[in-house]
Every structure is written in structure tokens, then in C-alpha cells.
């Protein structure tokens, strides 16, 4: 006879104070780890850019992030979403939660309605703007940099907002994700993120992407505090500060749903 297990799942919109804005992430709270294959199946069933799985470990939580294309080493919006779940529904007396992850310990602090994350920044190396990049993006960047991801810089915000990349050609470019960015008119910078290698066409608001974008603009603008806007269809605002090789990133979150997943062994 098959045994039935159930676990709680929350869907939270991160980097927004309104449902249907920001970037949605599914957060699964587990008593023990599931098989990787099963976590991948749940991720594909959710069909969101990110499904995160968390298991309590003493006064910390283990946290892993899965895209429809597989597990990744860092995800900002799902970390914010998971912190929102932990601090509002699981550990209501806490104001700080520490996550053990593939990128080391990540600490998230609650400050009223903002959740502040402390992430490692990616080291950026200048790379040559190639014809391959131009063909994939459909616009000519003024500069290009490589960290974990490829980041291309443009002269004007309007170019970033209008870009319609050829996602099949983006898959051939180096780097896990593609970020396009420029100075902003109402914020310090504007960006968009494309992730076809993770089976995500456009990531609505990418936290790990801003571990590339924010250090760049902090250096370029000679200021440590950066307000960043991700100009996807859903849109999202990130309040950031650089401290050495770290990026502090704050945002709001809104609960979309709370449910139970049923699984048979």
C-alpha cells in the first residue's frame, strides 16, 4: 500500500509589495530532503522561474534553489521569499534567519516591511563585445562583462526596455544568464535578465543578477547605495548597498498562496 506524504508550499511574489508584481517563487518547507529527482519534478510542475526547498537545521535552515533547467548556486528572489515565509509563518519570534546554501551562509534580516539579504558579489571581468552578442541581443552594447553570468551595458534605458533577444542565440553565449543594464532615469540603474539555459525566457526580478549589476554601477557611479529597477513586464525594485565584496539587497514581498503538496511513495 502506498504511503501518502504532504508538505506545505507557499508562493510569494518577491521585490514587490503587491501580488502579481515582482518575481514569484514557490517555497517548499520539508522535514527531510526529498530525492533530487522529485524536487526537480515539483519544480517543473510549478513552472515558475524558481522553486526553493528548505529544511530546518537547529537555528538555521538549509536552502536549495531549482529552476526548470536544474539546481543553481544562488537565487536572490527565492531567498527573500523563503525568508518571508520563515519569519512570518514558521519562526514568528525571529527577525533574522540564516540559510545554509551552496553559496555559503546567507543571512536575511527583517526591517519593518523590508527583507535585507547579504550576498557575495561576483567578480566581473571585461570581455569583448562580439557580433554573436549583438545578434543574440538585437542591440549593440557599449561594454560587456563576465561573472557567473554575462552582463551587457547600454547607453540608454529605452534600449534596455525595448530589447527582444533571440533566446536560441542567447543559449550559445557564455555565462549562465544574460543581464542587460543601463543607467536609469528614476533609479540608479535599470536592467532585464534572460535565462533560456535555465528554461526561463525572462526572469522578472533577478537577485543573483544584481550581484553582478549593483557592484558595477556602484563603482561606475561612485556611490555605495544603489536603487535598482528590473524592467520586466512584472517589474521590481531592489534597494542595495555594496560593502567590500558583498551586496546587501533589500526588497518587499507579498504572499500569493499557501497550499499542501501530496506525494505518494
Secondary structure, DSSP 8 states (H G I E B T S, - for coil): ---EEEEEEEEEEES-SSTTSSEEEEEEEESS---HHHHHHHHHHHTSS-EEEEEEETTEEEEEEEETTEEES--HHHHHHHHHHIIIII-TT-SEEEEEETTEEEEEEEETTEEEEEEE----EEE---HHHHHHHTS--SEEEESSSEEEE-S-HHHHHH----HHHHTTSSSSSEEEEEE-SSSSEEEEEEEGGGTEEEESS-TTTHHHHHHHHHHHHT-SEEEEEE-SSS-EEEEEEEETTEEEEEE-EEEEEEEEEEEE-
